Structure formats: structure tokens, C-alpha cells
Amino acid sequence: MSENKIPYKIYLSEEEMPKAWYNVRADMANKPAPLLNPGTHQPMTAEELAPVFCEELVKQELDDTTAYIPIPQEIQDFYKMYRPSPLVRAYCLEEKLQTPAKIYYKFEGNNTSGSHKLNSAIAQAYYAKKQGLKGVTTETGAGQWGTALSMACSYFGLDCKVYMVKCSYEQKPFRREVMRVYGASVTPSPSETTAVGRKILAEHPGTTGSLGCAISEAVEVATSTPGYRYVLGSVLNQVLLHQSVIGLETKTAMDKYGIVPDIIIGCAGGGSNLGGLISPFMGEKLRGERDYRFIAVEPASCPSFTRGKFAYDFCDTGMVCPLAKMYTLGSSFIPSANHAGGLRYHGMSSTLSQLYHDGLMEAVSVEQTKVFEAAEQFARVEGILPAPESSHAIKVAIDEAMKCKETGEEKTILFGLTGTGYFDMVAYEKFHDGKMTDYIPTDADLQVGFDGIPKFPGNEF
């Protein structure tokens, strides 16, 4: 199809929307390492995971062989309220950059939660309701996941308890209030309401918190409250599975117009958006059908991929969760209070970590002032105020487009625009007022976290 016939926004019809999630693990020769029991160092069984997660989600978490898992009709119906999301050709950005590159972005911010997180929140709430549970607990960093889960729980009549990373709780009061609109209780983490929260506060007085801290508190409450389970917005295999709707829609839209991306870029904190976007494309690469260049973008203040260790580590600061093999900075690592709250996790998805370890994708880290420069440049020409997390991908997409300008190559670039930044105005204000800084941890800072990675036979790094 000729280029002048490719619209600014490509939408699929309801009939073209995915009817099944894609499980990229099924096509991986080297499967992600299993979760381990921290006491025995043996793979976690479904029976051991059942007190923490919903039964059906445990099955999805452990399934490394089923390529396509049907999306229940009730979830499909909910998706139709805000999906399909648009695939956008960034004509205005291309013109501004004067690049020969063709730039596309998949925009996931066109729902009240403001991000892609709703794709998995509604699935996890559905399975909790189906199991007959009373409610769920969770953590949230920037607040998008907590917002999405509160919406999903409200839809199914479930109670929702959210532990929000303290620096985000203070920076984003309106995001907190949206959660409360949907009936969720929101507690700044670490808090005095849990044993693990009190322990963390005693060890780190005045801490701004981390996703690892908030996870510990949410898991403690879930496992000690009858009728509740814990749900997570990123990192886990089940979450990447649900988020594959992003990539499946994107690939269908691109195939419809004969578009083949050369470079696929996503921000990376725990891995939900990146994993969801790249899944079907990575599947083609794994099967030897087509090659793509994948780039994960993370904050320089929390560089799990680019400076972390590939090892088994606790998923939470309180060390109450299973061990996951991932690129990690150590579960005790608490990053600086940067403004990309959703990217402040100490580790990375086991699935993405394995793909990265096998050389199937790249990773780069970027400073937050450069990220906000790119965000503002994008907002001024494309008309969308991007979330700080998404802006990491924007930064590297612009960098790659400028390389094309230098070389004259006409590459096609695809990136994920995970959500909007309308609740991030404190961050934009600090950027505009020149009060934003770029904190990059020293090797000594990181070593403190590495020293806490559990040591046992087979976990050398």
C-alpha cells in the first residue's frame, strides 16, 4: 500500500480484536527460570502459590508451553469499552525531526486509568471474582496500576486495597483520589499498618519507598486476610500474557497496511508494557520467521538491565515473596525519588530477562531530564501529554530517528506510548523550574543491593 494511504490513526474493528492472549514462552528455546521457594530453593508448585494468587492465574503463571490462551468473553466485552487502541503514525514528529524514518506508536492512554495497565487488571479481577473471593491487594508505583485495578474491582464488585509507593503518593494526590473514586483504599508505603512496613521504616527512617516495599506489604495483607489474594501489575508471566493484546493489535494493524517495523522500543520497569508490545514480534524472531531489533529503555536511576545482575532474587524488599531469576539490583535497593514511578522496580520480568540474557533484545538507560525534554518535544507536535514512563521510549525513538537522519536510512520505528501524564504535573513543574536532577547510582550504591542477593549453590553471578 502506498505511503500516502496510511492514515494518521489505524483502528481495528471489533471483529479484528484478539480472541486469545499470546504466550511468548511457548516459543522460547530457553524458558524463563521457574520461581523458587525461598526456603527450599525448589521450584514453586501450584499448591504453594495458591494462597497468594488466584487459581487460574497460577496456571497461567506456570504454563510455558501453551502458545494461545483464550480470552474469556466477559473480558473481551470489557476490552471493547476502550479497545482497540489506536496505532498512530507520528507524521508531525517526523516532520519536526526532518528524519527519513517512519515513526509509529501504539497509544494505550485512551481509558480512564490513563495507561495499558487495565488490560491485565480486568483479567485478574475477573479470575478473582470467578473464584468467589472478597477482594484483592496490590502495590502501585506511579499509580496507573492502582487506578486500573480499582476500576476493574469496582466493575466486578470486589474490595481493593492498594499500597502506593510513598513518593508517588505524595507527588500524585489526584491519582490517589481517582482510586478512591472507584472504591479502593490507598495506603502510602512503607506504612505502620503491616509488620513488614514497620520493619522497613525502622531500618530506613524517612524512606520514600519502593515497589519492592509496597509488594511486601500487599502480600502480607493478602496472605493474612481470609478471602483475599494478591495481584501484581507487572513482572509476572501472567501479566505479560494479558498485555500481549497490545502487540497482537499492533501487529494486526501493521500487517493490514503492509508495515514492517525495523526497531521496536518500549520503556521497562518490571516489563508489562514492553513484554506486551513485543510479544508477537518476538515470537516471529524466535521462530526464525522475521528479524526485529528490540530496545528496552529504563531510567538511569534504576538500571536493572544495564547494570543489574542476572540471578535469583526476592521480588520484594521484605523478602516474603518467591525468588525469581531476573536482572536485579537487589531487593534492598531503593532508587532515588525520580518521577517515573512505574519504572522504580529493582528487578525485571524473568521472561524479558531471559530474552535479554540470550541476546534477543537490547537495553539502554536514560537520565530523567533528557526524558522530559523528549516528552515536551513530543507533546508540542503530537498533541498528547505523555507519562514520564512512556517518555523513556519517546526519548530513544527520537534518538533512533535522528540516527536515520544522519545516515539517510529509512527505517520504520515502533514504540509503545503506555499512557498519559496528566497526573504527573508536579514532575513537569520541577522540570520547567529547573529543579529536576539526574541521580545516577554509583557502583558502591549498587553494591549494597547486590550484597543482599541470596547466595546458594547455583545462584552465582
N, C-alpha and C positions, 0 to 999 in steps of 0.2 A: 504494500500500500504506500502511495506517495506520502511524503512527509507533511505536505500541506493539508492532508486529510486527517491527520492525527489531532483530535480535539485537545483542548486545554485539560479537560477532565474526562476520564474514562470511567464510566459506571457499568457494572454488570447488571443484568436483570435478576430478579429473584430466582428464576429457574437456573441461572448460571452459578449461583452461590454454592459453596462446598456443602456436600451432604455427609462428608466424613472428614475427620481430622487425619493428618498425615504424621506418622511416627518415623522420624528420620533414623532412629536407632535400628530399625529393621534393615536398613541398607548399609549400616556401618560394619566394616570388617572387624574393626577393633571397637567393641561395645564399651560404653562408659562403665567404669568400675562400679560394683554394687555398693550400696550403703552398708556400713558395718556397725554392728553392735559395739558401743564404746567399751563395754565390759569384757566381752569375749573376743572381739576383733573378728567375728564371723559375720557373713552376710546376713542382713536383717531379713527376717521372714515376714510373710503377710500377717501372721498372728502377732508378731512383735510390733508391727506398725499400726495394727487396727485400733489400739487405744488412742492413737494420736490423729490419724487421718480417717476419712470416710472409706468404707469398704471398697466401693467401686474405684475410688481414686488410688487406693493401694494397688489394685490390679493394674491400673494404667501406669502407675509409677514403676512397677516391676516388669512390665511387658516390653521386652527388647526385640520381639520377632513379628508382631502383627503390624503390617505397614499402614493399614487404614482402619480406623475405628469409627463406626457410625456415630453421627451427632444425633442425640435424641430429638424427637420432633419438638418438644417443648423448648429446647434450647434453640433450635432452628427458628422457631416462631419469635423468640425474644430477639435473636440476632437481626431479624427483619425490621425491627424498630429503628435500628441505626446502621445496619449493614445492607448492601455492600458499601464499603468506604471508597472514596474516590482515589484513583491513581491520577496524579496531576503532572502534566508536562510543564516544567518551570521555564516557560518561554521568556518571561520578563527577567529572570535571574540570568539566563543565558545571554540575553541582550546586554544586560548591565555589565557582565563579566567580559563580553566580547570574546567568548570562547566557542570553538567549533564543537565542543562536547554537547551532547544531548542529555539533559538532566530531568529525571523523573523522581517524584516522591509519593509514597503511599501515606495518605493523611488519615490518622486514627483518632483525631481530636473532635470528631463531629458527634459527640454524645455528651450528656451532662457530666459524666465523670471526667471528661476532658482528655481521655487517653485510651490506649489499647487495652488497659487492664480489665475492662468489662468483659472481654472475650473469655477470660478464664474465671472471673468472679461469678458469672452467671452459671457456668458449668459446675463449679464447686458448690455453690449454694443449692443447685438442683439436686446433686447427689446427696447432700446433707439432708435436704427435705425428704427425698425419696427413702432415706434410711430411717426417718422418723425422729431426727434429732431436734433438740430445742433451740440450739444456736451454735455459733462458731466464734473462735477468737483468731486474731491475726495481728500482725505488725504493719506499719506503713512508714515509708521514708518521707518522700516528698508529699504524700497524701493522695496520689492518684489511686493507688491500690485500695486504700481505706475507703475512699469515696466510692469506687466501683463496687466493692464488696458490700458496703452499706446499702447501695441501690439494689443489688441482687438479693440481699437478705430481706429487704423491705418487700420486694416483689413476691417472695415465697413465704413471708411471714415468719422469718427466723430472727432470733436475737443476734446482735453483732457487737462484739467487744473488741475495740481497736486500741493497740498500744502504738502511739505515734512518737517517732524519734524526737527528743526534746527540742533540738534546734529547729526542726521543721514545725513543730507545734507552736513555737514562739514566732517564727518567721511567717507562718501562713495561717493566721487565725480564721480567715474566711474559708479556707479548705476544710478546716476542722468543723466549722459551722455547717457546711454542706453535709458532712457525715451525720451530724446531729439532726439535720432536717429529715434524713432518711432513717432516723431512729437509733443510730449507733451510739454507744458510749465511747468516749475518746479520752485516753489517759496518756499524759506525757511520760516517755520512757527514757531512762530508768526511773522507776517510781517506788514509793514506800508501800505499795499495795501487794507486792509479792516478795517472797523470801529472796529470790534471785535479784530482784531490783534493789532491795535493801543491801545486799552483799556488794553489788556493783557500785552503789553510791558510797558505801564505806571505803571501798578500795580506790575509787576515783571521784573524790568530792568535787562537785561543781561540773561534772562531765556534761557535755552537750548530747551524749548518747550516740547510738549507732543502730543499724538494723540488727546487728548481732545481739545487742542488748534487748531490743524490743521483741525479737523472736523468742528469746529465753522466757520473757515474762508471759507472752501469749501462750507458749507451750505449757508452762506451769499451770496457768489458769484452766486451759482446756483439759489437761490430764487430771486435774483435781476437782472438776465440776461435772457432776453427772449430766448426761445428755448433750455434752459439748464435744466438738472436735476442733482441731487446729487446721487452718488453711493458710496457704502461702501464695504470694503474688508473683514470684519469680523463682529462679534457680532449679526447682524440681522438674523432673521429666514430664510429669503430668501437665505442668503449666506450659512448657514448650509445646506439648502436644496440642493443647487448646488454642494456643496462639498461632498455630500453623494456618488458621483461617486467613491470617494476614498475607502470608506468602502464597497460599493457594489462590486467593482472589487476585493477587498481583500477577501471578504467572498466567492465569486465565485471561486477564485483561491484556497483558503484553502479547500473548500468543494470538489473541484476536486481531491485533494490529501488526503482527509480524515484527515486534520489537524484541530484541535480544540484548540484555544488559551485559556490559563487559565487567563492570565493577558494582558490587552490592555492599552498601555501607549501613551500619547500624550502631547506635550507642549501646554500651554494655555496662551494666551494673551487676545484675545477677544473671541476665541472659534472656528474659522473656520476650522482649521486642526483637532483639537480634535473632534469636533462635526461631521465632515465629516467621519473620520475614524471609530468612534464608532457607528454611527447611526444604521446600520442593526443589529449589535450585541446587542446594547441596546434594539432594537425592540424585539429581541428574549427574552431578560431578562424581559422586560415589559409585554410580552405576556405569561410569565411563561414557555417558551419552553426550555430555557437553561440559565445557570448562568455564568457570567463572572465577573472578578474583573477589574474595570476601574480606572486608576490613571491619574489625571491631574497634570502636572508639571509646576510651574510658578517660576519666579525669586524672590528671597528673597527681592529684592529691590522694587518690585511692587506686593505684595502678596494679590491680590483681593479675592481669595477663602479662603486662610488660615487665613487671618487677617481682611478681609473686613466685611462689614455689609450687610445683605440681606434686601434691602429697595429700594423704588423708588428713582431714582436719575437722574440728567441730564446726557445725553450721551456725552456731550461736555463741555469744560471749559467755553465757552462763554454763556452757558445756553440758546441757541436758538433752541435746539432740543427737541423732546418729552421726557417725563420721562419714564424710563424703570425700572422694578423691577429686580434687579440683585445683585450679590455680588459686592460691590463697596468700593473704598477707598475715595470716594468723588470726584466730578467733578473738584474741585480746586486742587486736589493732583497732583503734578508734580514730577515724580520719578527722581532719580539720573540718570545721563547720562551714563547708563550702555550700554553694547554692544549687547544686544538682543533687538534691536529697535522695532521689531514686537511684543514684549511682554510688552510694556510700556503703556498699556491702563489701566485706573483707574477702569474699570468695566469688567464684564464678560457677555457673552450671557445669555439672560433671560431663554432660553431653558436649557442650561447647568446649570445655577444657580438653576433652579427648580429641576433638576435631582440630583444635589449635595445636595440641601436642603432636599430632600426626602431620602437621604442616599443611592442612587443608584450608586454613584461613590465616590472615594476618591480624595484628593488633597494634594500635598506636595510642599514646596518651597525649592529652592537650590541656593547657592551662585555662582556667576559667575566664580570665579577661579576654583571651583570644576567642573563646567560645561565645561570649556575649557580644563581641564585635561582629562575629558572623551572624548571630541571631538578629541583631539590629539591621544589618545589611539585608538579610533575608526578609525581615518584616517590612522594610521600606519598599521592596519591589514586588513581593509576592502576596502581601496583604494579610498574612497570618502572623500573629504573635506567637512564636514557638516556645515550648517549655525549655528550661535550661538543659534537661537531659537530651531532648531531641536535637538541641543546638550543637551538641558534640558531633553528631552525624553531619549536620549542615556545614560545620567548620571543615571537616575533612572532604566533603563533597565539593566545596568551593576550592579547596587546595588541589584536588584531583582535576577539576575543570580548568584551573589555571595552568597546570602542567600540560594539559591538552593545548592550551593557548600557546605555550612556549614551543611545543613540538609540532603543532598543526594536526595532531591526531584527532579524529572524530569519534571518540569513544562514547558509549552510552553508559551513563551513571544512574544508579537507582539507590535511593536512601529512604529510610523509614522516618517519617515525621510522627513521632509517637503521641504527641499531644500538644495542647495549647498552654501558654504561660500566663494566663490572666490572673492566677493566684500567686504569681511569682514577682509581684511588683516591688517588693522590698529588695529583691536581688537586682532588678533593673535600676531601682533608685540608687543603690550603692554603686553600681557600675557607672551611672551617669554622674554621680557626685565624686567620682574618683576615689571611693573608699573601698573598692574591691581589691583584694590582694591575691597573689598566686602562691599558695603554700605548697611546696613540694617536699615530701618527707625525705630525710636523709637516709643513707644506708643504715646508720645507727638507729634511727627511728623504726625502720622496718625490722631490724634485727630483734627488737623487743618482741614484736609479734611472732617472728619466726621461731624464737626460743620457746614459745608456748605451743607450737605444733606437736601433737603427741608423738612420742618415739616408741616404736615397737618394731619387731622384725618385719621387713618388707615395706616399711614406710620411710626408707632413706631418701633424702633429697639433697 
